[in-house]
């Protein structure tokens, strides 16, 4: 059975978070922030007159669902902690 577009997108997103967290944990200092679009229900929906909307699903951009968001945030937080520990607990000073 072929994967649904949402399932395929979730796999790509999961790989992205994992790869990014490995870079951060490995000491990559050029990554100073990430942006994730998250909602209770993954994906997005169109507003159709007369049709009910799915509670907790975006009407603008496609988002990852909450079940994907929590582990991604934990993974990224662990990666930042590892990078800070490797630097002796010091934050890197930003330069212009």
C-alpha positions in Angstrom: 0.0 0.0 0.0 1.5 3.4 -1.0 2.2 5.9 1.8 -0.2 8.8 2.1 1.2 12.3 1.4 0.9 13.1 5.1 2.8 10.0 6.1 5.5 10.7 3.6 5.8 14.3 4.8 6.0 13.2 8.4 8.8 10.8 7.6 10.7 13.6 5.8 10.1 16.0 8.7 11.2 13.4 11.3 14.5 12.9 9.3 15.0 16.6 9.2 14.7 17.0 13.0 17.0 14.1 13.6 19.6 15.3 11.2 19.5 18.9 12.5 19.7 17.7 16.1 22.7 15.6 15.3 24.4 18.6 13.8 23.7 20.7 16.9 24.8 18.0 19.3 28.0 17.7 17.1 28.9 21.3 17.9 27.5 23.0 14.8 27.5 26.6 15.9 25.8 28.2 12.9 22.4 26.7 13.8 21.0 29.1 16.4 17.3 28.5 16.0 14.7 26.5 14.1 11.1 27.2 13.1 8.5 24.5 13.2 4.9 24.9 12.3 2.9 22.7 14.6 -0.8 22.2 15.5 -2.8 19.6 17.3 -3.7 17.9 14.0 -1.1 17.6 11.2 -1.5 19.0 7.7 -3.8 21.8 6.6 -7.4 22.2 5.6 -9.3 24.4 3.2 -12.1 26.7 4.4 -15.2 25.6 2.5 -18.4 27.5 3.0 -21.0 25.4 4.9 -18.4 22.7 5.8 -17.2 22.0 9.3 -13.5 22.6 10.1 -11.4 20.1 11.8 -10.6 21.4 15.3 -6.9 21.9 15.8 -5.9 21.8 12.2 -4.3 24.7 10.4 -6.2 26.6 7.6 -3.0 28.3 6.4 0.2 26.2 6.2 0.7 22.5 6.6 1.8 21.7 10.1 3.2 18.8 12.0 0.9 17.2 14.5 1.4 17.4 18.3 2.6 13.7 18.5 5.4 14.7 16.2 6.1 18.0 17.8 6.8 16.8 21.3 9.6 14.3 20.4 11.1 16.8 18.0 11.3 19.5 20.7 12.8 17.0 23.1 15.4 15.8 20.6 16.4 19.4 19.8 16.6 20.3 23.5 18.8 17.4 24.2 21.0 18.4 21.3 21.4 21.9 22.6 22.2 20.6 26.0 24.9 18.3 24.5 26.4 21.2 22.6 26.5 23.5 25.7 28.0 20.7 27.8 30.7 20.2 25.1 31.5 23.9 25.3 31.8 23.8 29.1 28.4 25.2 29.7 29.3 28.4 27.9 27.1 30.1 25.4 28.8 31.1 22.1 29.2 34.8 21.7 27.5 36.1 18.6 29.6 38.3 16.3 28.4 40.6 13.5 
